């Protein structure tokens, strides 16, 4: 589990150059880079550590001044996938690229291997688009992140065949994506009949269980412990019985003496 920043399965991308100049200049220009880490800050979208390669100089013919430079906390809306497409995609609003902000500084990053390599289906602004899956960011250690009714993951994807948005990088929760894999199952259509859970499940929630010691300690050694317990109980009873007999004899002895 990481705090603030984590390494990610890196991928190549293009960065909207205006994000490197306070949005004051270079609109419509792009710099080539590699995404190498992700940062999560509550109430903000995902941001990324990018390592610029300078490859754009091979296209523009300009001097390579960016190769090896880095930028921390580049917002997700600045990123475009390194995929061949007809034209640069239009920028997306943050709510379109990532409808749920990060829920915590504490997070984990992982790849859902069984959810690869087939395209995902992403729902954005009421429309469905195919997408390429990269990795998932999950959150914990805040009231919202650990609330079963509010928790959201961020699946990082590149939009494919999405018209004006083809190539944009997005981060969507489970309720805005579907995973396809025709060799394993038929992809469903329509809204699943799901409802967020309001319940927290834990072993000590059943009062009858917690009050029954024998059920709590019903492990591999329970029968042996039970037999040992029975033997001990028998021994206790024998000792008590023997003590009673001795006490009885003593009383009888005293009566004989008094008689």
MIDOSE-1310 file (N, C-alpha, C; in nm, 2 decimals, decimal comma, always signed):
residues 259
xxxx	+0,08/-0,12/+0,00/+0,00/+0,00/+0,00/+0,09/+0,12/+0,00; +0,06/+0,22/-0,09/+0,14/+0,34/-0,10/+0,07/+0,46/-0,05; +0,15/+0,56/-0,02/+0,09/+0,69/+0,02/+0,14/+0,79/-0,08; +0,05/+0,86/-0,14/+0,07/+0,97/-0,24/+0,11/+0,93/-0,38
xxxx	+0,22/+0,86/-0,39/+0,27/+0,83/-0,53/+0,32/+0,68/-0,54; +0,29/+0,62/-0,66/+0,33/+0,48/-0,68/+0,38/+0,47/-0,82; +0,47/+0,38/-0,84/+0,51/+0,34/-0,97/+0,39/+0,27/-1,04; +0,39/+0,28/-1,18/+0,28/+0,22/-1,26/+0,35/+0,14/-1,37
xxxx	+0,27/+0,04/-1,43/+0,32/-0,02/-1,55/+0,33/+0,09/-1,66; +0,45/+0,13/-1,69/+0,46/+0,25/-1,77/+0,40/+0,24/-1,91; +0,36/+0,35/-1,97/+0,31/+0,35/-2,10/+0,35/+0,48/-2,17; +0,36/+0,47/-2,30/+0,40/+0,59/-2,38/+0,28/+0,68/-2,40
xxxx	+0,30/+0,81/-2,41/+0,19/+0,90/-2,43/+0,24/+1,03/-2,50; +0,14/+1,12/-2,52/+0,17/+1,26/-2,57/+0,11/+1,35/-2,46; +0,18/+1,46/-2,43/+0,13/+1,55/-2,33/+0,09/+1,68/-2,40; -0,03/+1,73/-2,37/-0,07/+1,86/-2,42/+0,02/+1,97/-2,37
xxxx	+0,09/+2,03/-2,46/+0,20/+2,12/-2,42/+0,16/+2,24/-2,34; +0,03/+2,28/-2,35/-0,01/+2,40/-2,28/-0,01/+2,37/-2,13; -0,01/+2,24/-2,09/-0,01/+2,21/-1,95/+0,13/+2,23/-1,89; +0,24/+2,24/-1,98/+0,37/+2,27/-1,93/+0,40/+2,42/-1,93
xxxx	+0,30/+2,50/-1,96/+0,33/+2,64/-1,97/+0,21/+2,72/-1,91; +0,15/+2,67/-1,80/+0,05/+2,74/-1,73/-0,07/+2,77/-1,82; -0,09/+2,69/-1,92/-0,20/+2,71/-2,02/-0,20/+2,85/-2,08; -0,08/+2,91/-2,09/-0,07/+3,04/-2,15/-0,02/+3,03/-2,30
xxxx	+0,03/+2,92/-2,34/+0,09/+2,91/-2,47/+0,09/+2,77/-2,52; +0,13/+2,74/-2,64/+0,15/+2,61/-2,71/+0,02/+2,53/-2,71; -0,09/+2,59/-2,72/-0,22/+2,51/-2,73/-0,22/+2,44/-2,87; -0,26/+2,31/-2,87/-0,26/+2,24/-2,99/-0,13/+2,17/-3,02
xxxx	-0,02/+2,19/-2,94/+0,11/+2,12/-2,95/+0,12/+2,01/-2,85; +0,20/+1,91/-2,88/+0,22/+1,79/-2,80/+0,36/+1,75/-2,78; +0,40/+1,70/-2,66/+0,53/+1,66/-2,63/+0,52/+1,51/-2,60; +0,62/+1,43/-2,65/+0,62/+1,29/-2,63/+0,68/+1,26/-2,49
xxxx	+0,62/+1,15/-2,42/+0,66/+1,12/-2,29/+0,63/+0,98/-2,26; +0,68/+0,93/-2,14/+0,64/+0,81/-2,08/+0,58/+0,83/-1,94; +0,47/+0,77/-1,92/+0,40/+0,78/-1,78/+0,47/+0,67/-1,69; +0,53/+0,72/-1,58/+0,61/+0,62/-1,50/+0,55/+0,61/-1,36
xxxx	+0,47/+0,70/-1,31/+0,41/+0,70/-1,18/+0,28/+0,77/-1,17; +0,20/+0,74/-1,07/+0,08/+0,81/-1,05/+0,07/+0,87/-0,91; +0,00/+0,98/-0,89/-0,02/+1,05/-0,76/-0,17/+1,06/-0,74; -0,21/+1,03/-0,61/-0,35/+1,04/-0,57/-0,36/+1,14/-0,46
xxxx	-0,44/+1,25/-0,48/-0,47/+1,35/-0,38/-0,62/+1,36/-0,37; -0,67/+1,36/-0,25/-0,82/+1,36/-0,23/-0,88/+1,49/-0,30; -0,99/+1,47/-0,36/-1,07/+1,57/-0,43/-1,00/+1,64/-0,55; -0,91/+1,56/-0,60/-0,84/+1,60/-0,73/-0,84/+1,48/-0,82
xxxx	-0,83/+1,50/-0,95/-0,81/+1,39/-1,04/-0,68/+1,33/-1,03; -0,66/+1,21/-1,09/-0,53/+1,14/-1,09/-0,43/+1,23/-1,16; -0,31/+1,23/-1,11/-0,20/+1,30/-1,18/-0,08/+1,21/-1,19; +0,01/+1,24/-1,28/+0,11/+1,14/-1,32/+0,25/+1,21/-1,33
xxxx	+0,35/+1,12/-1,30/+0,49/+1,16/-1,32/+0,52/+1,12/-1,46; +0,56/+1,22/-1,55/+0,59/+1,19/-1,68/+0,74/+1,22/-1,71; +0,80/+1,13/-1,79/+0,94/+1,15/-1,84/+0,94/+1,18/-1,99; +0,98/+1,30/-2,02/+0,97/+1,34/-2,16/+1,09/+1,28/-2,24
xxxx	+1,06/+1,24/-2,36/+1,16/+1,16/-2,45/+1,22/+1,25/-2,55; +1,15/+1,36/-2,59/+1,21/+1,45/-2,69/+1,18/+1,40/-2,83; +1,11/+1,29/-2,85/+1,08/+1,23/-2,98/+1,01/+1,32/-3,08; +0,94/+1,42/-3,02/+0,87/+1,51/-3,11/+0,96/+1,59/-3,20
xxxx	+1,09/+1,60/-3,16/+1,18/+1,68/-3,24/+1,21/+1,61/-3,37; +1,19/+1,47/-3,38/+1,21/+1,40/-3,50/+1,10/+1,43/-3,60; +0,98/+1,48/-3,55/+0,87/+1,52/-3,64/+0,88/+1,66/-3,68; +0,91/+1,75/-3,58/+0,91/+1,89/-3,60/+1,04/+1,94/-3,66
xxxx	+1,15/+1,86/-3,64/+1,28/+1,91/-3,69/+1,34/+2,01/-3,60; +1,28/+2,04/-3,49/+1,33/+2,14/-3,39/+1,44/+2,07/-3,30; +1,51/+2,15/-3,23/+1,62/+2,10/-3,14/+1,55/+2,02/-3,03; +1,61/+1,91/-2,99/+1,56/+1,83/-2,88/+1,60/+1,90/-2,74
xxxx	+1,50/+1,97/-2,68/+1,53/+2,03/-2,55/+1,45/+1,96/-2,44; +1,37/+1,87/-2,47/+1,28/+1,81/-2,37/+1,33/+1,67/-2,32; +1,41/+1,60/-2,40/+1,44/+1,46/-2,37/+1,51/+1,45/-2,24; +1,45/+1,36/-2,15/+1,50/+1,34/-2,02/+1,44/+1,43/-1,91
xxxx	+1,37/+1,53/-1,95/+1,31/+1,62/-1,85/+1,19/+1,55/-1,79; +1,15/+1,59/-1,67/+1,04/+1,52/-1,60/+0,94/+1,63/-1,55; +0,82/+1,58/-1,52/+0,71/+1,67/-1,47/+0,63/+1,58/-1,37; +0,61/+1,63/-1,25/+0,53/+1,56/-1,15/+0,39/+1,61/-1,15
xxxx	+0,29/+1,53/-1,12/+0,15/+1,56/-1,10/+0,09/+1,63/-1,23; +0,12/+1,56/-1,34/+0,05/+1,61/-1,46/-0,09/+1,55/-1,46; -0,19/+1,64/-1,47/-0,33/+1,59/-1,47/-0,36/+1,49/-1,58; -0,46/+1,41/-1,55/-0,50/+1,30/-1,65/-0,55/+1,36/-1,78
xxxx	-0,61/+1,48/-1,77/-0,66/+1,55/-1,89/-0,56/+1,60/-1,99; -0,43/+1,60/-1,94/-0,32/+1,64/-2,03/-0,27/+1,53/-2,12; -0,31/+1,40/-2,09/-0,25/+1,29/-2,16/-0,33/+1,23/-2,27; -0,25/+1,20/-2,38/-0,31/+1,13/-2,50/-0,23/+1,01/-2,52
xxxx	-0,29/+0,90/-2,56/-0,22/+0,78/-2,58/-0,12/+0,78/-2,70; -0,02/+0,71/-2,70/+0,08/+0,70/-2,81/+0,03/+0,60/-2,92; -0,08/+0,63/-2,98/-0,15/+0,54/-3,08/-0,17/+0,61/-3,21; -0,16/+0,54/-3,32/-0,18/+0,61/-3,44/-0,33/+0,64/-3,46
xxxx	-0,36/+0,77/-3,48/-0,49/+0,82/-3,51/-0,49/+0,93/-3,61; -0,60/+0,96/-3,67/-0,61/+1,05/-3,78/-0,57/+1,20/-3,74; -0,62/+1,24/-3,62/-0,59/+1,37/-3,58/-0,58/+1,37/-3,42; -0,53/+1,48/-3,37/-0,52/+1,49/-3,22/-0,66/+1,50/-3,17
xxxx	-0,68/+1,43/-3,05/-0,82/+1,43/-2,99/-0,85/+1,57/-2,93; -0,97/+1,60/-2,92/-1,01/+1,72/-2,85/-1,00/+1,70/-2,70; -0,97/+1,81/-2,63/-0,96/+1,80/-2,48/-1,09/+1,76/-2,42; -1,08/+1,69/-2,30/-1,20/+1,65/-2,23/-1,21/+1,73/-2,10
xxxx	-1,33/+1,76/-2,05/-1,34/+1,82/-1,92/-1,30/+1,71/-1,82; -1,26/+1,76/-1,70/-1,22/+1,66/-1,60/-1,33/+1,56/-1,56; -1,45/+1,61/-1,55/-1,56/+1,52/-1,51/-1,59/+1,42/-1,61; -1,55/+1,44/-1,74/-1,56/+1,34/-1,84/-1,45/+1,24/-1,84
xxxx	-1,33/+1,29/-1,81/-1,21/+1,20/-1,81/-1,21/+1,12/-1,68; -1,25/+1,17/-1,57/-1,25/+1,10/-1,44/-1,37/+1,16/-1,36; -1,49/+1,09/-1,37/-1,61/+1,14/-1,30/-1,60/+1,14/-1,15; -1,51/+1,06/-1,09/-1,49/+1,05/-0,94/-1,35/+1,08/-0,91
xxxx	-1,33/+1,19/-0,83/-1,19/+1,23/-0,79/-1,13/+1,12/-0,70; -1,00/+1,13/-0,68/-0,93/+1,04/-0,59/-0,99/+1,05/-0,45; -1,00/+0,94/-0,38/-1,06/+0,93/-0,25/-0,97/+0,94/-0,13; -0,84/+0,93/-0,16/-0,74/+0,92/-0,05/-0,60/+0,94/-0,10
xxxx	-0,51/+0,97/-0,01/-0,37/+0,97/-0,05/-0,32/+0,82/-0,05; -0,38/+0,74/+0,04/-0,34/+0,60/+0,05/-0,41/+0,52/-0,06; -0,33/+0,44/-0,14/-0,38/+0,37/-0,25/-0,29/+0,25/-0,29; -0,34/+0,18/-0,38/-0,26/+0,07/-0,44/-0,28/+0,07/-0,59
xxxx	-0,18/+0,02/-0,66/-0,18/+0,02/-0,81/-0,16/-0,13/-0,85; -0,25/-0,18/-0,94/-0,23/-0,31/-0,99/-0,30/-0,33/-1,12; -0,26/-0,44/-1,19/-0,32/-0,47/-1,32/-0,41/-0,59/-1,31; -0,53/-0,58/-1,35/-0,63/-0,69/-1,35/-0,60/-0,78/-1,47
xxxx	-0,51/-0,88/-1,45/-0,46/-0,96/-1,57/-0,57/-1,03/-1,64; -0,67/-1,08/-1,56/-0,78/-1,15/-1,63/-0,88/-1,06/-1,70; -0,85/-0,93/-1,69/-0,93/-0,83/-1,76/-0,86/-0,78/-1,88; -0,75/-0,84/-1,92/-0,67/-0,81/-2,04/-0,68/-0,93/-2,13
xxxx	-0,64/-0,91/-2,26/-0,61/-0,79/-2,33/-0,72/-0,73/-2,41; -0,84/-0,79/-2,41/-0,95/-0,75/-2,49/-0,99/-0,61/-2,45; -1,05/-0,54/-2,55/-1,10/-0,40/-2,52/-1,20/-0,40/-2,41; -1,21/-0,29/-2,34/-1,31/-0,26/-2,25/-1,41/-0,17/-2,32
xxxx	-1,53/-0,16/-2,26/-1,63/-0,06/-2,31/-1,65/+0,05/-2,20; -1,63/+0,17/-2,24/-1,63/+0,28/-2,15/-1,75/+0,37/-2,18; -1,83/+0,41/-2,08/-1,94/+0,50/-2,10/-1,91/+0,64/-2,05; -1,91/+0,73/-2,15/-1,88/+0,87/-2,12/-1,99/+0,96/-2,18
xxxx	-2,05/+1,04/-2,10/-2,15/+1,13/-2,15/-2,26/+1,06/-2,22; -2,30/+0,94/-2,17/-2,41/+0,87/-2,23/-2,38/+0,78/-2,35; -2,25/+0,79/-2,40/-2,21/+0,71/-2,51/-2,11/+0,60/-2,47; -2,11/+0,49/-2,55/-2,02/+0,38/-2,52/-1,91/+0,38/-2,63
xxxx	-1,78/+0,36/-2,57/-1,66/+0,36/-2,66/-1,57/+0,25/-2,62; -1,50/+0,18/-2,72/-1,40/+0,08/-2,68/-1,28/+0,15/-2,62; -1,21/+0,08/-2,53/-1,10/+0,14/-2,46/-0,99/+0,03/-2,43; -0,87/+0,08/-2,42/-0,76/-0,01/-2,39/-0,72/+0,01/-2,24
xxxx	-0,72/-0,10/-2,17/-0,69/-0,10/-2,02/-0,54/-0,10/-1,99; -0,50/-0,01/-1,90/-0,37/-0,01/-1,85/-0,35/-0,06/-1,71; -0,41/+0,00/-1,62/-0,40/-0,05/-1,48/-0,51/+0,01/-1,39; -0,52/-0,03/-1,27/-0,62/+0,02/-1,18/-0,56/+0,08/-1,05
xxxx	-0,63/+0,19/-1,00/-0,59/+0,25/-0,88/-0,70/+0,23/-0,78; -0,67/+0,19/-0,66/-0,77/+0,16/-0,56/-0,73/+0,24/-0,43; -0,83/+0,28/-0,35/-0,81/+0,37/-0,24/-0,86/+0,31/-0,11; -0,80/+0,36/+0,00/-0,84/+0,32/+0,14/-0,80/+0,43/+0,24
xxxx	-0,84/+0,41/+0,37/-0,80/+0,50/+0,48/-0,87/+0,63/+0,48; -0,99/+0,64/+0,42/-1,07/+0,76/+0,44/-1,22/+0,71/+0,46; -1,30/+0,79/+0,51/-1,44/+0,75/+0,53/-1,51/+0,71/+0,40; -1,48/+0,79/+0,30/-1,55/+0,77/+0,17/-1,49/+0,64/+0,10
xxxx	-1,36/+0,63/+0,10/-1,29/+0,52/+0,03/-1,33/+0,38/+0,10; -1,35/+0,38/+0,23/-1,38/+0,26/+0,30/-1,53/+0,24/+0,32; -1,62/+0,33/+0,27/-1,76/+0,31/+0,28/-1,81/+0,22/+0,16; -1,86/+0,10/+0,19/-1,90/+0,01/+0,08/-2,00/+0,07/-0,02
xxxx	-2,07/+0,17/+0,02/-2,17/+0,23/-0,07/-2,11/+0,34/-0,16; -1,99/+0,39/-0,12/-1,93/+0,50/-0,19/-1,80/+0,47/-0,26; -1,74/+0,36/-0,22/-1,60/+0,32/-0,27/-1,60/+0,32/-0,43; -1,50/+0,37/-0,48/-1,48/+0,36/-0,63/-1,33/+0,33/-0,66
xxxx	-1,31/+0,25/-0,76/-1,18/+0,23/-0,82/-1,16/+0,32/-0,94; -1,04/+0,34/-0,98/-1,01/+0,42/-1,10/-0,94/+0,33/-1,20; -1,01/+0,29/-1,30/-0,95/+0,21/-1,41/-0,89/+0,30/-1,52; -0,76/+0,30/-1,54/-0,70/+0,39/-1,63/-0,70/+0,33/-1,77
xxxx	-0,76/+0,40/-1,87/-0,78/+0,35/-2,00/-0,75/+0,45/-2,11; -0,72/+0,40/-2,23/-0,71/+0,49/-2,34/-0,83/+0,46/-2,44; -0,90/+0,57/-2,47/-1,02/+0,56/-2,56/-0,98/+0,52/-2,70; -1,05/+0,42/-2,76/-1,03/+0,38/-2,89/-1,15/+0,40/-2,98
xxxx	-1,14/+0,45/-3,10/-1,26/+0,47/-3,19/-1,37/+0,54/-3,11; -1,32/+0,66/-3,05/-1,42/+0,74/-2,98/-1,44/+0,88/-3,04; -1,43/+0,88/-3,17/-1,46/+1,00/-3,24/-1,36/+1,11/-3,21; -1,41/+1,23/-3,17/-1,32/+1,34/-3,13/-1,24/+1,32/-3,01
xxxx	-1,27/+1,21/-2,93/-1,19/+1,18/-2,81/-1,10/+1,06/-2,82; -1,09/+1,01/-2,94/-1,00/+0,89/-2,96/-0,86/+0,92/-2,92; -0,81/+0,84/-2,83/-0,67/+0,86/-2,78/-0,66/+0,92/-2,64; -0,76/+0,99/-2,60/-0,76/+1,05/-2,46/-0,75/+0,94/-2,35
xxxx	-0,68/+0,97/-2,25/-0,66/+0,89/-2,13/-0,77/+0,92/-2,03; -0,84/+0,82/-1,98/-0,95/+0,84/-1,88/-0,93/+0,75/-1,76; -1,00/+0,78/-1,65/-1,00/+0,69/-1,54/-1,15/+0,67/-1,49; -1,20/+0,55/-1,51/-1,34/+0,53/-1,48/-1,37/+0,43/-1,38
xxxx	-1,48/+0,44/-1,30/-1,51/+0,34/-1,20/-1,58/+0,22/-1,26; -1,61/+0,12/-1,18/-1,67/-0,01/-1,23/-1,81/+0,02/-1,30; -1,88/+0,12/-1,25/-2,02/+0,13/-1,30/-2,02/+0,21/-1,43; -1,90/+0,24/-1,49/-1,90/+0,31/-1,62/-1,82/+0,23/-1,72
xxxx	-1,79/+0,10/-1,69/-1,71/+0,02/-1,78/-1,77/-0,12/-1,79; -1,73/-0,19/-1,90/-1,75/-0,34/-1,91/-1,63/-0,39/-1,97; -1,60/-0,52/-1,92/-1,48/-0,59/-1,98/-1,53/-0,69/-2,08; -1,47/-0,69/-2,20/-1,51/-0,79/-2,30/-1,41/-0,90/-2,31
xxxx	-1,46/-1,02/-2,35/-1,37/-1,13/-2,38/-1,45/-1,24/-2,44; -1,47/-1,24/-2,57/-1,56/-1,33/-2,64/-1,52/-1,48/-2,62; -1,40/-1,51/-2,59/-1,36/-1,65/-2,56/-1,41/-1,70/-2,43; -1,44/-1,61/-2,34/-1,48/-1,65/-2,20/-1,63/-1,64/-2,18
xxxx	-1,69/-1,53/-2,23/-1,83/-1,50/-2,20/-1,89/-1,41/-2,30; -2,02/-1,40/-2,30/-2,09/-1,31/-2,39/-2,11/-1,18/-2,31; -2,07/-1,07/-2,37/-2,08/-0,94/-2,30/-2,23/-0,90/-2,29; -2,27/-0,87/-2,17/-2,41/-0,83/-2,15/-2,45/-0,69/-2,21
xxxx	-2,58/-0,67/-2,22/-2,63/-0,54/-2,27/-2,73/-0,49/-2,17; -2,74/-0,36/-2,16/-2,83/-0,30/-2,06/-2,77/-0,29/-1,93; -2,84/-0,22/-1,84/-2,79/-0,20/-1,70/-2,80/-0,32/-1,61; -2,69/-0,36/-1,55/-2,70/-0,47/-1,45/-2,79/-0,43/-1,34
xxxx	-2,86/-0,53/-1,28/-2,95/-0,50/-1,17/-2,87/-0,51/-1,04; -2,78/-0,41/-1,03/-2,70/-0,39/-0,91/-2,75/-0,28/-0,82; -2,71/-0,29/-0,69/-2,74/-0,18/-0,60/-2,63/-0,17/-0,50; -2,57/-0,06/-0,48/-2,46/-0,05/-0,38/-2,49/-0,10/-0,25
xxxx	-2,40/-0,18/-0,19/-2,42/-0,24/-0,06/-2,41/-0,14/+0,05; -2,50/-0,14/+0,15/-2,49/-0,06/+0,27/-2,43/-0,13/+0,39; -2,39/-0,26/+0,36/-2,35/-0,35/+0,47/-2,20/-0,36/+0,48; -2,15/-0,38/+0,60/-2,01/-0,42/+0,63/-2,01/-0,56/+0,69
xxxx	-1,94/-0,65/+0,63/-1,94/-0,79/+0,66/-1,82/-0,82/+0,75; -1,84/-0,87/+0,87/-1,73/-0,92/+0,95/-1,77/-1,03/+1,04; -1,67/-1,11/+1,09/-1,70/-1,24/+1,15/-1,77/-1,22/+1,29; -1,75/-1,11/+1,36/-1,80/-1,10/+1,49/-1,93/-1,02/+1,49
xxxx	-2,00/-1,01/+1,38/-2,13/-0,94/+1,37/-2,25/-1,02/+1,43; -2,23/-1,15/+1,44/-2,34/-1,24/+1,50/-2,32/-1,25/+1,65; -2,41/-1,20/+1,72/-2,40/-1,20/+1,87/-2,40/-1,35/+1,92; -2,48/-1,43/+1,87/-2,49/-1,57/+1,91/-2,36/-1,64/+1,89
xxxx	-2,29/-1,61/+1,78/-2,16/-1,67/+1,76/-2,05/-1,62/+1,86; -2,05/-1,49/+1,88/-1,95/-1,43/+1,97/-1,97/-1,47/+2,11; -2,09/-1,51/+2,15/-2,11/-1,55/+2,29/-2,09/-1,70/+2,31; -2,06/-1,77/+2,20/-2,05/-1,92/+2,21/-1,90/-1,95/+2,19
xxxx	-1,83/-1,97/+2,30/-1,68/-2,00/+2,29/-1,65/-2,12/+2,21; -1,73/-2,23/+2,23/-1,71/-2,35/+2,16/-1,71/-2,33/+2,00; -1,80/-2,25/+1,96/-1,80/-2,22/+1,81/-1,69/-2,14/+1,77; -1,65/-2,04/+1,85/-1,53/-1,95/+1,81/-1,40/-2,04/+1,80
xxxx	-1,39/-2,13/+1,89/-1,26/-2,21/+1,89/-1,29/-2,35/+1,83; -1,38/-2,36/+1,73/-1,41/-2,48/+1,66/-1,30/-2,51/+1,55; -1,18/-2,54/+1,59/-1,07/-2,55/+1,50/-1,03/-2,70/+1,49; -0,91/-2,73/+1,43/-0,87/-2,87/+1,41/-0,84/-2,94/+1,54
xxxx	-0,82/-2,87/+1,64/-0,78/-2,93/+1,77/-0,90/-2,93/+1,87; -1,02/-2,89/+1,82/-1,14/-2,88/+1,90/-1,17/-3,01/+1,97; -1,17/-3,13/+1,89/-1,21/-3,26/+1,94/-1,11/-3,30/+2,05; -0,98/-3,28/+2,02/-0,87/-3,31/+2,12/-0,89/-3,23/+2,25
xxxx	-0,92/-3,10/+2,23/-0,93/-3,01/+2,34/-1,06/-3,05/+2,42; -1,16/-3,10/+2,34/-1,29/-3,14/+2,41/-1,26/-3,26/+2,49; -1,19/-3,36/+2,44/-1,16/-3,48/+2,51/-1,08/-3,45/+2,64; -0,98/-3,36/+2,62/-0,90/-3,32/+2,73/-0,98/-3,25/+2,84
xxxx	-1,08/-3,17/+2,79/-1,17/-3,11/+2,88/-1,25/-3,20/+2,96; -1,30/-3,31/+2,88/-1,38/-3,41/+2,95/-1,30/-3,48/+3,05; -1,18/-3,52/+3,02/-1,09/-3,59/+3,11/-1,07/-3,50/+3,23; -1,04/-3,38/+3,21/-1,02/-3,29/+3,32/-1,14/-3,27/+3,41
xxxx	-1,26/-3,27/+3,34/-1,38/-3,26/+3,42/-1,40/-3,38/+3,50; -1,37/-3,50/+3,45/-1,38/-3,63/+3,52/-1,29/-3,63/+3,64; -1,17/-3,58/+3,62/-1,07/-3,57/+3,73/-1,12/-3,48/+3,84; -1,18/-3,37/+3,80/-1,23/-3,27/+3,90/-1,34/-3,34/+3,98
xxxx	-1,43/-3,41/+3,91/-1,54/-3,48/+3,98/-1,48/-3,59/+4,07; -1,38/-3,66/+4,03/-1,32/-3,76/+4,11/-1,26/-3,70/+4,24; -1,19/-3,59/+4,22/-1,13/-3,52/+4,33/-1,24/-3,47/+4,43; -1,34/-3,42/+4,37/-1,45/-3,37/+4,46/-1,52/-3,49/+4,53
xxxx	-1,54/-3,60/+4,46/-1,60/-3,72/+4,52/-1,51/-3,77/+4,63; -1,38/-3,78/+4,60/-1,29/-3,83/+4,70/-1,29/-3,74/+4,83; -1,29/-3,62/+4,80/-1,29/-3,52/+4,92/-1,42/-3,54/+5,00; -1,53/-3,56/+4,94/-1,66/-3,58/+5,01/-1,65/-3,71/+5,09
xxxx	-1,59/-3,82/+5,03/-1,58/-3,94/+5,11/-1,49/-3,92/+5,23; -1,38/-3,85/+5,22/-1,29/-3,83/+5,33/-1,36/-3,75/+5,44; -1,43/-3,64/+5,39/-1,51/-3,56/+5,49/-1,61/-3,64/+5,56; -1,68/-3,73/+5,49/-1,78/-3,82/+5,55/-1,72/-3,91/+5,65
xxxx	-1,61/-3,97/+5,62/-1,54/-4,06/+5,72/-1,50/-3,99/+5,84; -1,45/-3,86/+5,82/-1,41/-3,79/+5,94/-1,52/-3,76/+6,03; -1,64/-3,72/+5,97/-1,76/-3,69/+6,05/-1,80/-3,82/+6,13; -1,80/-3,93/+6,06/-1,84/-4,06/+6,13/-1,74/-4,09/+6,24
xxxx	-1,62/-4,07/+6,22/-1,52/-4,09/+6,32/-1,54/-4,01/+6,45; -1,57/-3,88/+6,43/-1,60/-3,79/+6,54/-1,72/-3,84/+6,62; -1,83/-3,88/+6,54/-1,95/-3,93/+6,61/-1,92/-4,05/+6,70; -1,84/-4,15/+6,65/-1,80/-4,26/+6,72/-1,73/-4,23/+6,85
xxx	-1,64/-4,13/+6,84/-1,56/-4,09/+6,96/-1,65/-4,02/+7,06; -1,75/-3,94/+7,01/-1,84/-3,87/+7,10/-1,94/-3,97/+7,17; -1,97/-4,07/+7,09/-2,07/-4,17/+7,14/-2,01/-4,25/+7,25
